[in-house]
């Protein structure tokens, strides 16, 4: 059970970091008091990754967040690139460096 929890923690940490440092559609990544801004989205992204959702499915979720949930204009090319980036997290989390 500990291994499962450790793996989930690694995923959550990596997703959190990617959302705030790389995605950050509202531009709060440099604000210390806003470091938890996207934490509500971490579980959904985690589920997409561990169920091996496609890049298109991940893009759809992110695009919905940006354009519908947050009401932003969105940047399709940037969001597609970030969806692909999230898929690379799988390899990074599944084979952590010692």
N, CA, C and O atoms as CSV, one atom per row, in Angstrom:
chain,resi,resn,atom,element,x,y,z
A,1,UNK,N,N,0.822,-1.202,0.000
A,1,UNK,CA,C,0.000,0.000,0.000
A,1,UNK,C,C,0.861,1.259,0.000
A,1,UNK,O,O,0.504,2.253,-0.631
A,2,UNK,N,N,1.972,1.225,0.690
A,2,UNK,CA,C,2.856,2.385,0.742
A,2,UNK,C,C,3.365,2.746,-0.646
A,2,UNK,O,O,3.457,3.925,-0.987
A,3,UNK,N,N,3.699,1.734,-1.451
A,3,UNK,CA,C,4.193,1.984,-2.801
A,3,UNK,C,C,3.147,2.727,-3.635
A,3,UNK,O,O,3.480,3.640,-4.390
A,4,UNK,N,N,1.885,2.329,-3.492
A,4,UNK,CA,C,0.785,2.994,-4.203
A,4,UNK,C,C,0.684,4.448,-3.769
A,4,UNK,O,O,0.521,5.334,-4.608
A,5,UNK,N,N,0.779,4.700,-2.480
A,5,UNK,CA,C,0.693,6.073,-1.970
A,5,UNK,C,C,1.888,6.904,-2.417
A,5,UNK,O,O,1.734,8.070,-2.781
A,6,UNK,N,N,3.058,6.320,-2.391
A,6,UNK,CA,C,4.251,7.035,-2.844
A,6,UNK,C,C,4.128,7.401,-4.319
A,6,UNK,O,O,4.460,8.514,-4.728
A,7,UNK,N,N,3.655,6.462,-5.096
A,7,UNK,CA,C,3.466,6.707,-6.527
A,7,UNK,C,C,2.447,7.826,-6.754
A,7,UNK,O,O,2.665,8.712,-7.581
A,8,UNK,N,N,1.342,7.780,-6.022
A,8,UNK,CA,C,0.316,8.829,-6.142
A,8,UNK,C,C,0.887,10.180,-5.733
A,8,UNK,O,O,0.600,11.188,-6.378
A,9,UNK,N,N,1.689,10.220,-4.672
A,9,UNK,CA,C,2.321,11.469,-4.241
A,9,UNK,C,C,3.263,12.013,-5.313
A,9,UNK,O,O,3.304,13.216,-5.569
A,10,UNK,N,N,4.017,11.110,-5.931
A,10,UNK,CA,C,4.925,11.545,-7.000
A,10,UNK,C,C,4.138,12.136,-8.170
A,10,UNK,O,O,4.498,13.183,-8.710
A,11,UNK,N,N,3.064,11.452,-8.549
A,11,UNK,CA,C,2.213,11.972,-9.622
A,11,UNK,C,C,1.645,13.342,-9.250
A,11,UNK,O,O,1.731,14.291,-10.029
A,12,UNK,N,N,1.074,13.433,-8.072
A,12,UNK,CA,C,0.444,14.683,-7.663
A,12,UNK,C,C,1.452,15.826,-7.622
A,12,UNK,O,O,1.150,16.938,-8.055
A,13,UNK,N,N,2.642,15.558,-7.107
A,13,UNK,CA,C,3.671,16.592,-7.064
A,13,UNK,C,C,4.098,17.024,-8.457
A,13,UNK,O,O,4.244,18.216,-8.726
A,14,UNK,N,N,4.297,16.060,-9.338
A,14,UNK,CA,C,4.725,16.370,-10.706
A,14,UNK,C,C,3.631,17.122,-11.463
A,14,UNK,O,O,3.921,18.060,-12.206
A,15,UNK,N,N,2.391,16.719,-11.278
A,15,UNK,CA,C,1.272,17.395,-11.943
A,15,UNK,C,C,1.130,18.812,-11.404
A,15,UNK,O,O,0.980,19.763,-12.172
A,16,UNK,N,N,1.178,18.950,-10.088
A,16,UNK,CA,C,1.098,20.283,-9.474
A,16,UNK,C,C,2.159,21.207,-10.061
A,16,UNK,O,O,1.860,22.323,-10.483
A,17,UNK,N,N,3.399,20.730,-10.081
A,17,UNK,CA,C,4.500,21.547,-10.593
A,17,UNK,C,C,4.291,21.918,-12.057
A,17,UNK,O,O,4.525,23.062,-12.448
A,18,UNK,N,N,3.854,20.965,-12.860
A,18,UNK,CA,C,3.634,21.238,-14.284
A,18,UNK,C,C,2.502,22.246,-14.476
A,18,UNK,O,O,2.616,23.148,-15.306
A,19,UNK,N,N,1.426,22.105,-13.731
A,19,UNK,CA,C,0.301,23.026,-13.887
A,19,UNK,C,C,0.690,24.458,-13.529
A,19,UNK,O,O,0.350,25.390,-14.257
A,20,UNK,N,N,1.388,24.638,-12.431
A,20,UNK,CA,C,1.706,25.988,-11.971
A,20,UNK,C,C,2.907,26.591,-12.708
A,20,UNK,O,O,2.961,27.803,-12.917
A,21,UNK,N,N,3.866,25.752,-13.099
A,21,UNK,CA,C,5.084,26.283,-13.708
A,21,UNK,C,C,5.058,26.294,-15.234
A,21,UNK,O,O,5.716,27.126,-15.861
A,22,UNK,N,N,4.298,25.368,-15.838
A,22,UNK,CA,C,4.334,25.245,-17.290
A,22,UNK,C,C,3.011,25.614,-17.974
A,22,UNK,O,O,3.018,26.202,-19.055
A,23,UNK,N,N,1.895,25.278,-17.356
A,23,UNK,CA,C,0.592,25.554,-17.964
A,23,UNK,C,C,0.143,26.973,-17.607
A,23,UNK,O,O,0.090,27.837,-18.482
A,24,UNK,N,N,-0.170,27.216,-16.376
A,24,UNK,CA,C,-0.462,28.524,-15.783
A,24,UNK,C,C,-1.212,29.500,-16.700
A,24,UNK,O,O,-0.671,30.552,-17.039
A,25,UNK,N,N,-2.430,29.175,-17.100
A,25,UNK,CA,C,-3.150,30.034,-18.053
A,25,UNK,C,C,-3.530,31.410,-17.501
A,25,UNK,O,O,-3.780,32.332,-18.279
A,26,UNK,N,N,-3.577,31.565,-16.183
A,26,UNK,CA,C,-3.929,32.886,-15.641
A,26,UNK,C,C,-2.709,33.654,-15.147
A,26,UNK,O,O,-2.840,34.767,-14.637
A,27,UNK,N,N,-1.530,33.070,-15.294
A,27,UNK,CA,C,-0.298,33.788,-15.011
A,27,UNK,C,C,-0.010,34.088,-13.559
A,27,UNK,O,O,0.426,35.190,-13.225
A,28,UNK,N,N,-0.251,33.109,-12.681
A,28,UNK,CA,C,0.010,33.326,-11.254
A,28,UNK,C,C,1.178,32.498,-10.726
A,28,UNK,O,O,1.420,32.471,-9.520
A,29,UNK,N,N,1.895,31.832,-11.606
A,29,UNK,CA,C,2.964,30.924,-11.188
A,29,UNK,C,C,4.057,31.542,-10.348
A,29,UNK,O,O,4.698,30.846,-9.560
A,30,UNK,N,N,4.282,32.832,-10.499
A,30,UNK,CA,C,5.332,33.502,-9.730
A,30,UNK,C,C,4.827,34.112,-8.425
A,30,UNK,O,O,5.607,34.684,-7.663
A,31,UNK,N,N,3.553,33.994,-8.172
A,31,UNK,CA,C,2.965,34.554,-6.950
A,31,UNK,C,C,2.994,33.519,-5.828
A,31,UNK,O,O,2.308,32.501,-5.917
A,32,UNK,N,N,3.773,33.759,-4.778
A,32,UNK,CA,C,3.878,32.770,-3.689
A,32,UNK,C,C,2.530,32.371,-3.081
A,32,UNK,O,O,2.330,31.209,-2.729
A,33,UNK,N,N,1.616,33.321,-2.957
A,33,UNK,CA,C,0.326,33.017,-2.331
A,33,UNK,C,C,-0.631,32.271,-3.257
A,33,UNK,O,O,-1.709,31.862,-2.826
A,34,UNK,N,N,-0.256,32.088,-4.514
A,34,UNK,CA,C,-1.139,31.424,-5.481
A,34,UNK,C,C,-0.616,30.057,-5.913
A,34,UNK,O,O,-1.072,29.525,-6.925
A,35,UNK,N,N,0.311,29.484,-5.187
A,35,UNK,CA,C,0.912,28.222,-5.597
A,35,UNK,C,C,-0.070,27.045,-5.570
A,35,UNK,O,O,0.215,25.986,-6.129
A,36,UNK,N,N,-1.206,27.226,-4.930
A,36,UNK,CA,C,-2.223,26.167,-4.893
A,36,UNK,C,C,-3.368,26.439,-5.869
A,36,UNK,O,O,-4.391,25.757,-5.821
A,37,UNK,N,N,-3.212,27.411,-6.737
A,37,UNK,CA,C,-4.277,27.862,-7.626
A,37,UNK,C,C,-4.900,26.737,-8.455
A,37,UNK,O,O,-6.113,26.731,-8.665
A,38,UNK,N,N,-4.104,25.805,-8.919
A,38,UNK,CA,C,-4.601,24.749,-9.804
A,38,UNK,C,C,-4.717,23.389,-9.113
A,38,UNK,O,O,-4.957,22.378,-9.773
A,39,UNK,N,N,-4.551,23.359,-7.804
A,39,UNK,CA,C,-4.566,22.087,-7.085
A,39,UNK,C,C,-5.874,21.314,-7.234
A,39,UNK,O,O,-5.872,20.085,-7.161
A,40,UNK,N,N,-6.973,22.004,-7.437
A,40,UNK,CA,C,-8.254,21.307,-7.618
A,40,UNK,C,C,-8.272,20.454,-8.887
A,40,UNK,O,O,-9.086,19.537,-9.000
A,41,UNK,N,N,-7.389,20.745,-9.836
A,41,UNK,CA,C,-7.362,20.017,-11.103
A,41,UNK,C,C,-6.410,18.822,-11.080
A,41,UNK,O,O,-6.436,17.988,-11.986
A,42,UNK,N,N,-5.587,18.740,-10.067
A,42,UNK,CA,C,-4.592,17.666,-9.995
A,42,UNK,C,C,-5.233,16.277,-10.007
A,42,UNK,O,O,-4.784,15.428,-10.777
A,43,UNK,N,N,-6.262,16.001,-9.194
A,43,UNK,CA,C,-6.846,14.646,-9.214
A,43,UNK,C,C,-7.383,14.232,-10.585
A,43,UNK,O,O,-7.210,13.081,-10.988
A,44,UNK,N,N,-8.022,15.138,-11.299
A,44,UNK,CA,C,-8.565,14.795,-12.617
A,44,UNK,C,C,-7.442,14.506,-13.608
A,44,UNK,O,O,-7.534,13.562,-14.393
A,45,UNK,N,N,-6.383,15.311,-13.577
A,45,UNK,CA,C,-5.251,15.065,-14.464
A,45,UNK,C,C,-4.582,13.749,-14.090
A,45,UNK,O,O,-4.195,12.974,-14.964
A,46,UNK,N,N,-4.447,13.499,-12.793
A,46,UNK,CA,C,-3.864,12.236,-12.327
A,46,UNK,C,C,-4.659,11.054,-12.879
A,46,UNK,O,O,-4.082,10.090,-13.381
A,47,UNK,N,N,-5.968,11.134,-12.783
A,47,UNK,CA,C,-6.816,10.046,-13.290
A,47,UNK,C,C,-6.624,9.863,-14.794
A,47,UNK,O,O,-6.535,8.734,-15.276
A,48,UNK,N,N,-6.560,10.964,-15.532
A,48,UNK,CA,C,-6.334,10.868,-16.979
A,48,UNK,C,C,-5.012,10.164,-17.281
A,48,UNK,O,O,-4.937,9.329,-18.182
A,49,UNK,N,N,-3.978,10.506,-16.527
A,49,UNK,CA,C,-2.667,9.914,-16.782
A,49,UNK,C,C,-2.617,8.436,-16.414
A,49,UNK,O,O,-2.101,7.625,-17.184
A,50,UNK,N,N,-3.146,8.078,-15.252
A,50,UNK,CA,C,-3.029,6.671,-14.839
A,50,UNK,C,C,-3.959,5.754,-15.621
A,50,UNK,O,O,-3.748,4.542,-15.660
A,51,UNK,N,N,-4.990,6.325,-16.245
A,51,UNK,CA,C,-5.867,5.506,-17.088
A,51,UNK,C,C,-5.408,5.538,-18.542
A,51,UNK,O,O,-6.076,5.009,-19.432
A,52,UNK,N,N,-4.258,6.167,-18.766
A,52,UNK,CA,C,-3.631,6.245,-20.089
A,52,UNK,C,C,-4.544,6.897,-21.123
A,52,UNK,O,O,-4.700,6.407,-22.242
A,53,UNK,N,N,-5.140,8.011,-20.717
A,53,UNK,CA,C,-5.942,8.798,-21.655
A,53,UNK,C,C,-5.051,9.289,-22.784
A,53,UNK,O,O,-3.836,9.410,-22.621
A,54,UNK,N,N,-5.645,9.564,-23.902
A,54,UNK,CA,C,-4.890,10.050,-25.052
A,54,UNK,C,C,-4.562,11.537,-24.873
A,54,UNK,O,O,-5.130,12.217,-24.018
A,55,UNK,N,N,-3.645,12.014,-25.691
A,55,UNK,CA,C,-3.309,13.444,-25.683
A,55,UNK,C,C,-4.550,14.276,-26.013
A,55,UNK,O,O,-4.738,15.360,-25.462
A,56,UNK,N,N,-5.391,13.770,-26.908
A,56,UNK,CA,C,-6.624,14.493,-27.259
A,56,UNK,C,C,-7.581,14.587,-26.071
A,56,UNK,O,O,-8.212,15.623,-25.861
A,57,UNK,N,N,-7.686,13.518,-25.303
A,57,UNK,CA,C,-8.563,13.546,-24.126
A,57,UNK,C,C,-8.033,14.522,-23.073
A,57,UNK,O,O,-8.800,15.255,-22.450
A,58,UNK,N,N,-6.731,14.521,-22.887
A,58,UNK,CA,C,-6.128,15.451,-21.933
A,58,UNK,C,C,-6.309,16.882,-22.431
A,58,UNK,O,O,-6.657,17.776,-21.661
A,59,UNK,N,N,-6.071,17.091,-23.720
A,59,UNK,CA,C,-6.299,18.414,-24.304
A,59,UNK,C,C,-7.736,18.863,-24.072
A,59,UNK,O,O,-7.961,20.002,-23.665
A,60,UNK,N,N,-8.710,17.996,-24.320
A,60,UNK,CA,C,-10.120,18.356,-24.152
A,60,UNK,C,C,-10.395,18.840,-22.731
A,60,UNK,O,O,-11.103,19.828,-22.534
A,61,UNK,N,N,-9.837,18.147,-21.743
A,61,UNK,CA,C,-10.041,18.553,-20.355
A,61,UNK,C,C,-9.406,19.920,-20.093
A,61,UNK,O,O,-10.041,20.806,-19.522
A,62,UNK,N,N,-8.157,20.083,-20.512
A,62,UNK,CA,C,-7.469,21.357,-20.296
A,62,UNK,C,C,-8.177,22.497,-21.029
A,62,UNK,O,O,-8.322,23.596,-20.493
A,63,UNK,N,N,-8.613,22.225,-22.251
A,63,UNK,CA,C,-9.297,23.249,-23.039
A,63,UNK,C,C,-10.601,23.658,-22.374
A,63,UNK,O,O,-10.942,24.840,-22.325
A,64,UNK,N,N,-11.334,22.661,-21.859
A,64,UNK,CA,C,-12.565,22.967,-21.124
A,64,UNK,C,C,-12.243,23.835,-19.909
A,64,UNK,O,O,-12.926,24.824,-19.645
A,65,UNK,N,N,-11.190,23.455,-19.167
A,65,UNK,CA,C,-10.814,24.263,-18.003
A,65,UNK,C,C,-10.539,25.705,-18.407
A,65,UNK,O,O,-11.059,26.637,-17.792
A,66,UNK,N,N,-9.732,25.885,-19.426
A,66,UNK,CA,C,-9.327,27.229,-19.853
A,66,UNK,C,C,-10.496,28.053,-20.389
A,66,UNK,O,O,-10.702,29.195,-19.979
A,67,UNK,N,N,-11.252,27.464,-21.305
A,67,UNK,CA,C,-12.237,28.258,-22.032
A,67,UNK,C,C,-13.622,28.286,-21.398
A,67,UNK,O,O,-14.305,29.308,-21.456
A,68,UNK,N,N,-14.039,27.198,-20.805
A,68,UNK,CA,C,-15.378,27.155,-20.201
A,68,UNK,C,C,-15.327,27.470,-18.705
A,68,UNK,O,O,-16.012,28.372,-18.224
A,69,UNK,N,N,-14.520,26.726,-17.995
A,69,UNK,CA,C,-14.466,26.869,-16.536
A,69,UNK,C,C,-13.861,28.212,-16.115
A,69,UNK,O,O,-14.407,28.901,-15.253
A,70,UNK,N,N,-12.729,28.578,-16.730
A,70,UNK,CA,C,-12.051,29.826,-16.372
A,70,UNK,C,C,-12.507,31.007,-17.220
A,70,UNK,O,O,-12.277,32.160,-16.856
A,71,UNK,N,N,-13.149,30.727,-18.342
A,71,UNK,CA,C,-13.635,31.791,-19.208
A,71,UNK,C,C,-12.547,32.521,-19.984
A,71,UNK,O,O,-12.722,33.677,-20.370
A,72,UNK,N,N,-11.435,31.853,-20.209
A,72,UNK,CA,C,-10.330,32.460,-20.941
A,72,UNK,C,C,-10.460,32.196,-22.432
A,72,UNK,O,O,-11.246,31.351,-22.862
A,73,UNK,N,N,-9.700,32.910,-23.190
A,73,UNK,CA,C,-9.711,32.741,-24.639
A,73,UNK,C,C,-9.023,31.436,-25.056
A,73,UNK,O,O,-9.491,30.750,-25.965
A,74,UNK,N,N,-7.927,31.099,-24.400
A,74,UNK,CA,C,-7.200,29.864,-24.690
A,74,UNK,C,C,-6.259,29.989,-25.872
A,74,UNK,O,O,-6.419,30.859,-26.728
A,75,UNK,N,N,-5.288,29.112,-25.903
A,75,UNK,CA,C,-4.312,29.047,-26.992
A,75,UNK,C,C,-4.191,27.563,-27.346
A,75,UNK,O,O,-3.481,26.810,-26.680
A,76,UNK,N,N,-4.885,27.164,-28.390
A,76,UNK,CA,C,-4.976,25.737,-28.736
A,76,UNK,C,C,-3.607,25.089,-28.917
A,76,UNK,O,O,-3.374,23.991,-28.413
A,77,UNK,N,N,-2.717,25.743,-29.617
A,77,UNK,CA,C,-1.394,25.166,-29.873
A,77,UNK,C,C,-0.638,24.951,-28.562
A,77,UNK,O,O,-0.048,23.893,-28.343
A,78,UNK,N,N,-0.659,25.942,-27.712
A,78,UNK,CA,C,0.020,25.845,-26.414
A,78,UNK,C,C,-0.609,24.755,-25.546
A,78,UNK,O,O,0.101,23.998,-24.882
A,79,UNK,N,N,-1.925,24.678,-25.553
A,79,UNK,CA,C,-2.624,23.685,-24.739
A,79,UNK,C,C,-2.363,22.278,-25.265
A,79,UNK,O,O,-2.197,21.349,-24.475
A,80,UNK,N,N,-2.325,22.106,-26.577
A,80,UNK,CA,C,-1.995,20.791,-27.147
A,80,UNK,C,C,-0.581,20.376,-26.756
A,80,UNK,O,O,-0.343,19.216,-26.422
A,81,UNK,N,N,0.344,21.308,-26.798
A,81,UNK,CA,C,1.731,21.013,-26.415
A,81,UNK,C,C,1.799,20.634,-24.935
A,81,UNK,O,O,2.554,19.739,-24.558
A,82,UNK,N,N,1.023,21.304,-24.107
A,82,UNK,CA,C,1.048,20.982,-22.689
A,82,UNK,C,C,0.405,19.620,-22.425
A,82,UNK,O,O,0.853,18.897,-21.535
A,83,UNK,N,N,-0.618,19.260,-23.169
A,83,UNK,CA,C,-1.222,17.927,-23.020
A,83,UNK,C,C,-0.175,16.854,-23.318
A,83,UNK,O,O,-0.085,15.854,-22.606
A,84,UNK,N,N,0.602,17.062,-24.356
A,84,UNK,CA,C,1.682,16.118,-24.684
A,84,UNK,C,C,2.721,16.098,-23.576
A,84,UNK,O,O,3.257,15.039,-23.247
A,85,UNK,N,N,3.007,17.245,-23.003
A,85,UNK,CA,C,3.960,17.329,-21.890
A,85,UNK,C,C,3.469,16.507,-20.701
A,85,UNK,O,O,4.250,15.799,-20.065
A,86,UNK,N,N,2.188,16.603,-20.407
A,86,UNK,CA,C,1.640,15.830,-19.288
A,86,UNK,C,C,1.814,14.334,-19.527
A,86,UNK,O,O,2.087,13.594,-18.583
A,87,UNK,N,N,1.666,13.882,-20.747
A,87,UNK,CA,C,1.862,12.459,-21.040
A,87,UNK,C,C,3.297,12.031,-20.744
A,87,UNK,O,O,3.528,10.892,-20.340
A,88,UNK,N,N,4.246,12.916,-20.937
A,88,UNK,CA,C,5.642,12.580,-20.632
A,88,UNK,C,C,5.884,12.442,-19.133
A,88,UNK,O,O,6.864,11.824,-18.717
A,89,UNK,N,N,5.011,13.005,-18.334
A,89,UNK,CA,C,5.138,12.854,-16.882
A,89,UNK,C,C,5.042,11.396,-16.454
A,89,UNK,O,O,5.631,10.996,-15.450
A,90,UNK,N,N,4.299,10.609,-17.215
A,90,UNK,CA,C,4.146,9.192,-16.871
A,90,UNK,C,C,5.511,8.538,-16.757
A,90,UNK,O,O,5.805,7.897,-15.748
A,91,UNK,N,N,6.347,8.688,-17.772
A,91,UNK,CA,C,7.680,8.111,-17.737
A,91,UNK,C,C,8.536,8.678,-16.633
A,91,UNK,O,O,9.319,7.955,-16.016
A,92,UNK,N,N,8.395,9.980,-16.372
A,92,UNK,CA,C,9.178,10.612,-15.326
A,92,UNK,C,C,8.778,10.099,-13.946
A,92,UNK,O,O,9.636,9.895,-13.087
A,93,UNK,N,N,7.501,9.892,-13.734
A,93,UNK,CA,C,7.021,9.431,-12.427
A,93,UNK,C,C,7.239,7.937,-12.250
A,93,UNK,O,O,7.622,7.483,-11.171
A,94,UNK,N,N,6.998,7.180,-13.300
A,94,UNK,CA,C,7.110,5.725,-13.208
A,94,UNK,C,C,8.568,5.265,-13.076
A,94,UNK,O,O,8.826,4.196,-12.523
A,95,UNK,N,N,9.509,6.046,-13.570
A,95,UNK,CA,C,10.910,5.709,-13.439
A,95,UNK,C,C,11.652,6.877,-12.795
A,95,UNK,O,O,12.435,7.566,-13.448
A,96,UNK,N,N,11.391,7.091,-11.493
A,96,UNK,CA,C,12.018,8.242,-10.816
A,96,UNK,C,C,13.536,8.073,-10.730
A,96,UNK,O,O,14.062,6.962,-10.667
A,97,UNK,N,N,14.209,9.211,-10.731
A,97,UNK,CA,C,15.659,9.161,-10.575
A,97,UNK,C,C,15.984,9.006,-9.097
A,97,UNK,O,O,15.312,9.582,-8.241
A,98,UNK,N,N,17.023,8.221,-8.801
A,98,UNK,CA,C,17.361,7.987,-7.377
A,98,UNK,C,C,17.900,9.199,-6.679
A,98,UNK,O,O,18.220,9.136,-5.492
